[in-house]
Amino acid sequence: MLYKSTRDSSLRLSAAQVIAQGISKEGGLFVPETLPDVSARLAELAPLDYKALAKEIISLFLTDFTPEEITDCVEGAYTPEKFGDAEPVKLTALPGAGNGRLLELWHGPTCAFKDMALQILPRFLTRAMAKAAPGKEAVILTATSGDTGKAALEGFKDVPGTRIAVFYPRDGVSPMQQRQMATQEGENVSVCAIEGNFDDAQTAVKQIFTDPAMQELLARQGKVFSSANSINWGRLLPQIVYYFYAYFRLVSQGVLSLGEKANVCVPTGNFGNILAAYYAREMGLPIARLICASNANRVLTDFIATGAYDRRREFFTTASPSMDILVSSNLERLLYLMSGDAALVRQLMEQLNREGCYQVPDELLTEIQSTFWAGCCDDDATKSAIREVWEHHHYLCDTHTAVAWNVAQQYKQAVPEHRPVVVLSTASPYKFPEAVL
Ligand SMILES: *Cc1c(COP(=O)(O)O)cnc(C)c1O
């Protein structure tokens, strides 16, 4: 399996190279050259436990890693010590909620779904560095809206051959998130608050990555930049696994028979998690609709409705801070996957940079709308959803999960079909105690 860039289709890099590098030199994001089709293998994959399934899916993409390397990465990442159970994720039925399910992804060490990827990415990265840049040290720069930062620090702390620096918006993270980051232990970690919001942090980090003078400075010191944000392919890949896992549990719980389609509803910020669902769907997993849930920062809701992406709008600091984003990086991968047109993607991204907006061609919008459905809700509706889920189903959910829950209800009302919806639960309710209370 080789990888090309969303802004340069002629590139061909190995998985080790793209994980070590993080982002392509011309600013594009790495994508697999082709997607493996597993639709004929569903019955064979269905009975596997999480780790066995992860090994199968990951080895389709990391073809330059040995089976032993992949096994070491998976076994070291998803331990019962870190995730509280042999199975790191849970598909939960809520009493009285019918066929719907919540996919709990927050049983890892930092209580957010980012652990699913960030416990394994450092293991990929050290092996990728040994192949692609032997003897060099990886310098990880990470922009965070709160959860990525802590999960990345925890994943990379004291990992030999790596250093990590995290940048978070000074006024944009919860007190719990701020303290989680400020108290991080480890010899190779640093944390920095910036003036500005998440988008400012992410834009600045991308600029540092692609600055030739910075790259040269690092090269002289025997170091290379890499990324722990979802622009790194090594972060998206592990997220594909849990969509397969959730689907197979729907089958084993008798909700669906193998091959029948489910919908998934994903609380979305940088478009990484929902893009992993799209990859799973393209690989042949029977998913009908991908429901994209946003908070008051509804730039994606508007985009999916109109094809116009416009970040020139007020930025809201909400009760679901990990989704307070106006520039969703991974949308670039979707535009490329659907259009196959690197020149178009380059032009749209340059326009976004320059003017703050772009409009996709009609055919592309039609294709996006045939796959995605989008909705949003504000903080009041988020809090009502927490109350409603608690009162009706005796389940306490966090603010991000509540946004997705609310949008899933909107979908059911708007669209007359009754496929089971899997709502992704991305953080523990105890991570955002003020809002939940
Ligand atoms: C990061 C995060 C999200 C958004 O995920 P993206 O991959 O950025 O779309 C949602 N919920 C929580 C709790 C998060 O930490």
The ligand as an SDF file (V2000), in Angstrom:
LIG
                    3D

 15 15  0  0  0  0  0  0  0  0999 V2000
  -11.7940   15.5730   19.3670 C   0  0  0  0  0  0  0  0  0  0  0  0
  -13.1610   15.3300   19.8900 C   0  0  0  0  0  0  0  0  0  0  0  0
  -14.2920   15.3540   19.0590 C   0  0  0  0  0  0  0  0  0  0  0  0
  -14.1990   15.6910   17.5860 C   0  0  0  0  0  0  0  0  0  0  0  0
  -13.5200   14.7160   16.8420 O   0  0  0  0  0  0  0  0  0  0  0  0
  -12.9150   15.0830   15.3900 P   0  0  0  0  0  0  0  0  0  0  0  0
  -12.1730   13.8720   14.9790 O   0  0  0  0  0  0  0  0  0  0  0  0
  -12.0240   16.2780   15.6090 O   0  0  0  0  0  0  0  0  0  0  0  0
  -14.0740   15.4110   14.5060 O   0  0  0  0  0  0  0  0  0  0  0  0
  -15.5240   15.0460   19.6190 C   0  0  0  0  0  0  0  0  0  0  0  0
  -15.6490   14.7600   20.9400 N   0  0  0  0  0  0  0  0  0  0  0  0
  -14.5940   14.7460   21.7730 C   0  0  0  0  0  0  0  0  0  0  0  0
  -14.8170   14.4550   23.2210 C   0  0  0  0  0  0  0  0  0  0  0  0
  -13.3120   15.0210   21.2890 C   0  0  0  0  0  0  0  0  0  0  0  0
  -12.2660   14.9970   22.1310 O   0  0  0  0  0  0  0  0  0  0  0  0
  1  2  1  0
  2  3  1  0
  2 14  2  0
  3  4  1  0
  3 10  2  0
  4  5  1  0
  5  6  1  0
  6  7  2  0
  6  8  1  0
  6  9  1  0
 10 11  1  0
 11 12  2  0
 12 13  1  0
 12 14  1  0
 14 15  1  0
M  END
$$$$
